[in-house]
Amino acid sequence: MTTYIYPSPEWAAASAERYDQSFEEKLRNLTGKFSFNILADPALGIESDLYFFLEIESGKLLNFGPSTKEFVHEHAKFVMNASFQSWKAILTKQTSFTKSFLLAKIKLEKGSKVGAMGMAPHSTSLVGFQTQVDLGFPDELSADELAEYKTKLAAARQEGGY
């Protein structure tokens, strides 16, 4: 099985490819445009804040992938910021989105707190679709693997304009 490093465009694409009817059903009551921002962490290859845009309409996945700050601020209703470690804790189910949000480990860059909490009932399914793939994390890579990841992420960001 292929391991996808979070955060990477390949991880987002693989997660989106696996979004199926079961997720549509679980998320049928969710409609919205969201951005999940990983704050810069140069030691992990995240040289500047990294935005991932998610658009869902009545459970149908319309868009999921890396984006620019400008795009998400124009299109997303909610832009949420957290450190790599905070998002990792959610994706590895060490904590929940709701707990992280209430403890201010996730901060809103755009949108209302009350509105963002409307995502809470859907957070387990949202995490589920993003963790269907075998995940790896840059802080768990060997020095050589981390150097390769950093190079690939920098190239993808330059090529993709995000």
C-alpha positions in Angstrom: 0.0 0.0 0.0 1.2 3.5 -0.8 1.9 5.8 2.1 0.9 9.4 1.6 2.6 12.1 3.6 0.4 14.6 5.3 0.3 17.4 4.2 0.8 16.9 0.5 -1.1 17.3 -2.7 -0.9 13.6 -3.2 -2.5 12.9 0.1 -5.4 15.2 -0.7 -5.9 13.7 -4.2 -5.8 10.2 -2.8 -8.3 11.1 -0.1 -10.6 12.7 -2.6 -10.4 9.7 -4.9 -11.6 7.5 -2.1 -14.6 9.7 -1.2 -17.5 7.5 -2.0 -21.2 7.0 -1.5 -20.8 6.1 2.1 -19.3 9.5 2.8 -21.9 11.2 0.7 -24.5 9.6 2.9 -22.8 10.4 6.2 -22.3 14.0 5.1 -25.6 14.5 3.3 -26.6 17.3 5.7 -23.3 19.2 5.2 -22.9 22.0 2.7 -20.1 24.5 2.8 -16.7 25.7 1.8 -13.9 25.3 4.3 -10.2 25.8 4.5 -7.9 24.0 6.8 -4.6 25.9 7.2 -1.5 24.3 8.4 0.7 27.0 10.0 4.3 27.4 8.7 6.7 24.9 10.2 10.0 25.1 8.2 11.6 22.2 10.1 8.9 20.0 8.5 9.1 21.6 5.0 6.1 23.9 5.4 7.9 27.1 4.6 4.8 29.2 4.7 1.2 28.6 5.7 -0.4 25.8 3.7 -4.1 26.0 2.8 -6.3 23.0 1.9 -9.8 23.9 0.5 -12.8 21.7 0.9 -16.1 22.2 -0.8 -19.1 19.9 -0.1 -22.7 20.3 -1.2 -25.3 18.1 0.5 -22.6 15.5 1.1 -21.2 15.6 -2.5 -17.5 16.3 -2.6 -16.9 19.1 -5.1 -13.3 20.1 -4.3 -10.5 19.1 -2.0 -6.9 20.1 -2.3 -4.2 22.7 -1.7 -5.1 26.2 -2.5 -3.9 29.8 -2.1 -4.7 32.1 0.8 -6.3 34.5 -1.6 -8.6 31.8 -3.1 -9.7 30.5 0.3 -10.4 34.0 1.6 -12.5 34.7 -1.4 -14.4 31.4 -1.5 -14.3 29.7 1.9 -16.9 30.6 4.6 -14.5 29.2 7.2 -10.7 29.4 7.3 -9.3 27.5 10.2 -5.6 27.7 11.3 -3.7 25.2 13.4 -0.2 23.9 13.8 0.9 20.7 12.0 0.9 18.9 15.4 -2.7 20.0 16.1 -4.0 18.7 12.7 -1.9 15.5 13.1 -3.5 14.8 16.5 -6.9 15.1 14.9 -6.0 12.9 12.0 -4.5 10.2 14.2 -7.5 10.4 16.5 -5.5 11.4 19.5 -8.0 14.3 20.0 -11.1 15.5 18.2 -11.8 18.5 16.0 -14.4 19.7 18.6 -12.0 19.5 21.6 -9.2 21.2 19.6 -11.5 24.0 18.5 -12.9 24.5 22.0 -9.3 24.6 23.4 -8.3 27.2 20.8 -5.8 24.9 19.2 -7.7 25.6 16.0 -8.3 29.3 15.4 -10.6 31.0 12.9 -8.9 33.2 10.4 -12.3 33.7 8.7 -15.9 32.9 9.8 -17.9 32.7 13.0 -17.2 30.3 15.9 -20.9 29.4 16.1 -21.0 28.5 12.4 -17.7 26.6 12.5 -19.1 24.5 15.4 -21.8 23.5 13.0 -19.1 21.2 11.4 -18.6 19.4 14.7 -21.2 16.7 14.2 -19.6 16.0 10.8 -16.0 16.1 12.0 -15.6 12.3 12.5 -16.7 11.6 8.9 -14.5 14.5 7.5 -11.5 13.0 9.3 -12.5 9.6 8.1 -12.4 10.5 4.5 -9.0 12.1 4.9 -7.5 9.1 6.7 -8.6 6.3 4.4 -5.1 6.2 2.9 -2.0 4.9 4.7 -0.7 8.1 6.3 2.9 9.2 7.0 3.9 12.4 8.7 7.1 14.5 8.1 8.0 14.4 11.8 8.3 10.6 11.6 10.5 10.5 8.5 14.2 9.7 8.5 16.5 12.6 7.7 16.8 11.5 4.1 13.1 11.0 3.7 12.3 14.3 5.2 14.7 16.1 2.8 13.0 14.4 -0.1 9.6 15.3 1.2 10.7 19.0 1.7 12.0 19.1 -1.9 8.8 17.5 -3.3 6.5 19.8 -1.3 8.4 22.9 -2.3 8.3 21.9 -6.0 4.6 21.1 -5.8 3.9 24.4 -4.2 5.9 26.3 -6.8 4.3 24.4 -9.7 0.8 24.7 -8.2 1.1 28.3 -7.1 0.0 27.7 -3.6 
